[in-house]
Amino acid sequence: MTTETTARPALKAPRAAAAPKKEGAILNVFSHGFLALWGIMIVLPILWVFINSLRPSADIEAKPLGLPTHLQWSNFADAWTTAHVGPYFLNTIIVLAMSVTGTMLLGSMAAYVLARYEFLGNRFFYYMFVAGMLFPVFLAIFPLYKTLDNAGIKDTFPGLALSYIAFSLPFTVFFLTSFFRTLPTGVSEAAMIDGAGHYRVFFQVMLPMAKPGLISITIFNIIGQWNQFLLPLALMSRAPDDKQVMSVGLANLVVSAGEQVDTGALFAGMALAMIPVLVAYLIFQRQIQAGMTSGALK
């Protein structure tokens, strides 16, 4: 008895579609190229400022894009003393110490209440803060000028700090409200069962849990307020030169000096203005990234 076996052709696995893979590779190349171009556009001007801060003024004026023939570290000393960058720097630190502290304290408290408590008008106040981000600062200059002048705090550090707080609160509240909503409620409820009050829950439980978000928004506020130009220009117009903040002080230095400006010292002053922000970002870049992504991941 014979059995006949019929050989069946082996089934071939379906070929994977090559089009999506090819499109993904093209998109990947395009995105990496765009990011590389964007990085070059940001890094090159910063390097140009730091390189020229170490060159003599005559070399900069003769060849602005050249390299230093020798390092002239005295530019930083001249910028700090002769160009009065030292007082500008210290004045900016004083104003930011008041404004950033006030912004984070008021913003975190408002965001916590809007995120964790239900009350009549909750959504209204939240959307009012959101609308504040759309309000152009130019429209508020004259009313703000008159208000601070009538209150007797125009051309003063507290008046300028209050203005910074007012314009930084909308984004701070918007950011932290979304962040507080992602935090678990079990820990705060357990603390209240143990007898903790609302203030203790907020300061000892919720704020430590919101540390990544607080660090992120603090760095954003420091950068935004450090680089602020329009508000101090309008609200500190009659203040003496040694009471100006960094951005306005450097601008006044260029205008007042005219063609006699010490170019090397000016570039050194610009470098000194950028160093604190760069150092702050390099130190807290992990916390900033964690704070920006934790809300989306939870």
Secondary structure as a PSIPRED ss2 file (coil, helix, strand):
# PSIPRED VFORMAT (PSIPRED V4.0)

   1 M C   1.000  0.000  0.000
   2 T C   1.000  0.000  0.000
   3 T C   1.000  0.000  0.000
   4 E C   1.000  0.000  0.000
   5 T C   1.000  0.000  0.000
   6 T C   1.000  0.000  0.000
   7 A C   1.000  0.000  0.000
   8 R C   1.000  0.000  0.000
   9 P C   1.000  0.000  0.000
  10 A C   1.000  0.000  0.000
  11 L C   1.000  0.000  0.000
  12 K C   1.000  0.000  0.000
  13 A C   1.000  0.000  0.000
  14 P C   1.000  0.000  0.000
  15 R C   1.000  0.000  0.000
  16 A C   1.000  0.000  0.000
  17 A C   1.000  0.000  0.000
  18 A H   0.000  1.000  0.000
  19 A H   0.000  1.000  0.000
  20 P H   0.000  1.000  0.000
  21 K H   0.000  1.000  0.000
  22 K H   0.000  1.000  0.000
  23 E H   0.000  1.000  0.000
  24 G H   0.000  1.000  0.000
  25 A H   0.000  1.000  0.000
  26 I H   0.000  1.000  0.000
  27 L H   0.000  1.000  0.000
  28 N H   0.000  1.000  0.000
  29 V H   0.000  1.000  0.000
  30 F H   0.000  1.000  0.000
  31 S H   0.000  1.000  0.000
  32 H H   0.000  1.000  0.000
  33 G H   0.000  1.000  0.000
  34 F H   0.000  1.000  0.000
  35 L H   0.000  1.000  0.000
  36 A H   0.000  1.000  0.000
  37 L H   0.000  1.000  0.000
  38 W H   0.000  1.000  0.000
  39 G H   0.000  1.000  0.000
  40 I H   0.000  1.000  0.000
  41 M H   0.000  1.000  0.000
  42 I H   0.000  1.000  0.000
  43 V H   0.000  1.000  0.000
  44 L H   0.000  1.000  0.000
  45 P H   0.000  1.000  0.000
  46 I H   0.000  1.000  0.000
  47 L H   0.000  1.000  0.000
  48 W H   0.000  1.000  0.000
  49 V H   0.000  1.000  0.000
  50 F H   0.000  1.000  0.000
  51 I H   0.000  1.000  0.000
  52 N H   0.000  1.000  0.000
  53 S C   1.000  0.000  0.000
  54 L C   1.000  0.000  0.000
  55 R C   1.000  0.000  0.000
  56 P C   1.000  0.000  0.000
  57 S H   0.000  1.000  0.000
  58 A H   0.000  1.000  0.000
  59 D H   0.000  1.000  0.000
  60 I H   0.000  1.000  0.000
  61 E H   0.000  1.000  0.000
  62 A H   0.000  1.000  0.000
  63 K C   1.000  0.000  0.000
  64 P C   1.000  0.000  0.000
  65 L C   1.000  0.000  0.000
  66 G C   1.000  0.000  0.000
  67 L C   1.000  0.000  0.000
  68 P C   1.000  0.000  0.000
  69 T C   1.000  0.000  0.000
  70 H C   1.000  0.000  0.000
  71 L C   1.000  0.000  0.000
  72 Q C   1.000  0.000  0.000
  73 W C   1.000  0.000  0.000
  74 S H   0.000  1.000  0.000
  75 N H   0.000  1.000  0.000
  76 F H   0.000  1.000  0.000
  77 A H   0.000  1.000  0.000
  78 D H   0.000  1.000  0.000
  79 A H   0.000  1.000  0.000
  80 W H   0.000  1.000  0.000
  81 T H   0.000  1.000  0.000
  82 T C   1.000  0.000  0.000
  83 A C   1.000  0.000  0.000
  84 H C   1.000  0.000  0.000
  85 V H   0.000  1.000  0.000
  86 G H   0.000  1.000  0.000
  87 P H   0.000  1.000  0.000
  88 Y H   0.000  1.000  0.000
  89 F H   0.000  1.000  0.000
  90 L H   0.000  1.000  0.000
  91 N H   0.000  1.000  0.000
  92 T H   0.000  1.000  0.000
  93 I H   0.000  1.000  0.000
  94 I H   0.000  1.000  0.000
  95 V H   0.000  1.000  0.000
  96 L H   0.000  1.000  0.000
  97 A H   0.000  1.000  0.000
  98 M H   0.000  1.000  0.000
  99 S H   0.000  1.000  0.000
 100 V H   0.000  1.000  0.000
 101 T H   0.000  1.000  0.000
 102 G H   0.000  1.000  0.000
 103 T H   0.000  1.000  0.000
 104 M H   0.000  1.000  0.000
 105 L H   0.000  1.000  0.000
 106 L H   0.000  1.000  0.000
 107 G H   0.000  1.000  0.000
 108 S H   0.000  1.000  0.000
 109 M H   0.000  1.000  0.000
 110 A H   0.000  1.000  0.000
 111 A H   0.000  1.000  0.000
 112 Y H   0.000  1.000  0.000
 113 V H   0.000  1.000  0.000
 114 L H   0.000  1.000  0.000
 115 A H   0.000  1.000  0.000
 116 R H   0.000  1.000  0.000
 117 Y C   1.000  0.000  0.000
 118 E C   1.000  0.000  0.000
 119 F C   1.000  0.000  0.000
 120 L C   1.000  0.000  0.000
 121 G C   1.000  0.000  0.000
 122 N H   0.000  1.000  0.000
 123 R H   0.000  1.000  0.000
 124 F H   0.000  1.000  0.000
 125 F H   0.000  1.000  0.000
 126 Y H   0.000  1.000  0.000
 127 Y H   0.000  1.000  0.000
 128 M H   0.000  1.000  0.000
 129 F H   0.000  1.000  0.000
 130 V H   0.000  1.000  0.000
 131 A H   0.000  1.000  0.000
 132 G H   0.000  1.000  0.000
 133 M C   1.000  0.000  0.000
 134 L C   1.000  0.000  0.000
 135 F C   1.000  0.000  0.000
 136 P C   1.000  0.000  0.000
 137 V H   0.000  1.000  0.000
 138 F H   0.000  1.000  0.000
 139 L H   0.000  1.000  0.000
 140 A H   0.000  1.000  0.000
 141 I H   0.000  1.000  0.000
 142 F H   0.000  1.000  0.000
 143 P H   0.000  1.000  0.000
 144 L H   0.000  1.000  0.000
 145 Y H   0.000  1.000  0.000
 146 K H   0.000  1.000  0.000
 147 T H   0.000  1.000  0.000
 148 L H   0.000  1.000  0.000
 149 D H   0.000  1.000  0.000
 150 N H   0.000  1.000  0.000
 151 A H   0.000  1.000  0.000
 152 G C   1.000  0.000  0.000
 153 I C   1.000  0.000  0.000
 154 K C   1.000  0.000  0.000
 155 D C   1.000  0.000  0.000
 156 T C   1.000  0.000  0.000
 157 F H   0.000  1.000  0.000
 158 P H   0.000  1.000  0.000
 159 G H   0.000  1.000  0.000
 160 L H   0.000  1.000  0.000
 161 A H   0.000  1.000  0.000
 162 L H   0.000  1.000  0.000
 163 S H   0.000  1.000  0.000
 164 Y H   0.000  1.000  0.000
 165 I H   0.000  1.000  0.000
 166 A H   0.000  1.000  0.000
 167 F H   0.000  1.000  0.000
 168 S H   0.000  1.000  0.000
 169 L H   0.000  1.000  0.000
 170 P H   0.000  1.000  0.000
 171 F H   0.000  1.000  0.000
 172 T H   0.000  1.000  0.000
 173 V H   0.000  1.000  0.000
 174 F H   0.000  1.000  0.000
 175 F H   0.000  1.000  0.000
 176 L H   0.000  1.000  0.000
 177 T H   0.000  1.000  0.000
 178 S H   0.000  1.000  0.000
 179 F H   0.000  1.000  0.000
 180 F H   0.000  1.000  0.000
 181 R H   0.000  1.000  0.000
 182 T C   1.000  0.000  0.000
 183 L C   1.000  0.000  0.000
 184 P C   1.000  0.000  0.000
 185 T C   1.000  0.000  0.000
 186 G H   0.000  1.000  0.000
 187 V H   0.000  1.000  0.000
 188 S H   0.000  1.000  0.000
 189 E H   0.000  1.000  0.000
 190 A H   0.000  1.000  0.000
 191 A H   0.000  1.000  0.000
 192 M H   0.000  1.000  0.000
 193 I H   0.000  1.000  0.000
 194 D C   1.000  0.000  0.000
 195 G C   1.000  0.000  0.000
 196 A C   1.000  0.000  0.000
 197 G C   1.000  0.000  0.000
 198 H H   0.000  1.000  0.000
 199 Y H   0.000  1.000  0.000
 200 R H   0.000  1.000  0.000
 201 V H   0.000  1.000  0.000
 202 F H   0.000  1.000  0.000
 203 F H   0.000  1.000  0.000
 204 Q H   0.000  1.000  0.000
 205 V H   0.000  1.000  0.000
 206 M H   0.000  1.000  0.000
 207 L H   0.000  1.000  0.000
 208 P H   0.000  1.000  0.000
 209 M H   0.000  1.000  0.000
 210 A C   1.000  0.000  0.000
 211 K H   0.000  1.000  0.000
 212 P H   0.000  1.000  0.000
 213 G H   0.000  1.000  0.000
 214 L H   0.000  1.000  0.000
 215 I H   0.000  1.000  0.000
 216 S H   0.000  1.000  0.000
 217 I H   0.000  1.000  0.000
 218 T H   0.000  1.000  0.000
 219 I H   0.000  1.000  0.000
 220 F H   0.000  1.000  0.000
 221 N H   0.000  1.000  0.000
 222 I H   0.000  1.000  0.000
 223 I H   0.000  1.000  0.000
 224 G H   0.000  1.000  0.000
 225 Q H   0.000  1.000  0.000
 226 W H   0.000  1.000  0.000
 227 N C   1.000  0.000  0.000
 228 Q C   1.000  0.000  0.000
 229 F C   1.000  0.000  0.000
 230 L H   0.000  1.000  0.000
 231 L H   0.000  1.000  0.000
 232 P H   0.000  1.000  0.000
 233 L H   0.000  1.000  0.000
 234 A H   0.000  1.000  0.000
 235 L H   0.000  1.000  0.000
 236 M C   1.000  0.000  0.000
 237 S C   1.000  0.000  0.000
 238 R C   1.000  0.000  0.000
 239 A C   1.000  0.000  0.000
 240 P C   1.000  0.000  0.000
 241 D H   0.000  1.000  0.000
 242 D H   0.000  1.000  0.000
 243 K H   0.000  1.000  0.000
 244 Q C   1.000  0.000  0.000
 245 V C   1.000  0.000  0.000
 246 M H   0.000  1.000  0.000
 247 S H   0.000  1.000  0.000
 248 V H   0.000  1.000  0.000
 249 G H   0.000  1.000  0.000
 250 L H   0.000  1.000  0.000
 251 A H   0.000  1.000  0.000
 252 N H   0.000  1.000  0.000
 253 L H   0.000  1.000  0.000
 254 V H   0.000  1.000  0.000
 255 V H   0.000  1.000  0.000
 256 S H   0.000  1.000  0.000
 257 A H   0.000  1.000  0.000
 258 G H   0.000  1.000  0.000
 259 E H   0.000  1.000  0.000
 260 Q H   0.000  1.000  0.000
 261 V C   1.000  0.000  0.000
 262 D C   1.000  0.000  0.000
 263 T H   0.000  1.000  0.000
 264 G H   0.000  1.000  0.000
 265 A H   0.000  1.000  0.000
 266 L H   0.000  1.000  0.000
 267 F H   0.000  1.000  0.000
 268 A H   0.000  1.000  0.000
 269 G H   0.000  1.000  0.000
 270 M H   0.000  1.000  0.000
 271 A H   0.000  1.000  0.000
 272 L H   0.000  1.000  0.000
 273 A H   0.000  1.000  0.000
 274 M H   0.000  1.000  0.000
 275 I H   0.000  1.000  0.000
 276 P H   0.000  1.000  0.000
 277 V H   0.000  1.000  0.000
 278 L H   0.000  1.000  0.000
 279 V H   0.000  1.000  0.000
 280 A H   0.000  1.000  0.000
 281 Y H   0.000  1.000  0.000
 282 L H   0.000  1.000  0.000
 283 I H   0.000  1.000  0.000
 284 F H   0.000  1.000  0.000
 285 Q H   0.000  1.000  0.000
 286 R H   0.000  1.000  0.000
 287 Q H   0.000  1.000  0.000
 288 I H   0.000  1.000  0.000
 289 Q H   0.000  1.000  0.000
 290 A H   0.000  1.000  0.000
 291 G H   0.000  1.000  0.000
 292 M H   0.000  1.000  0.000
 293 T H   0.000  1.000  0.000
 294 S H   0.000  1.000  0.000
 295 G H   0.000  1.000  0.000
 296 A H   0.000  1.000  0.000
 297 L H   0.000  1.000  0.000
 298 K C   1.000  0.000  0.000
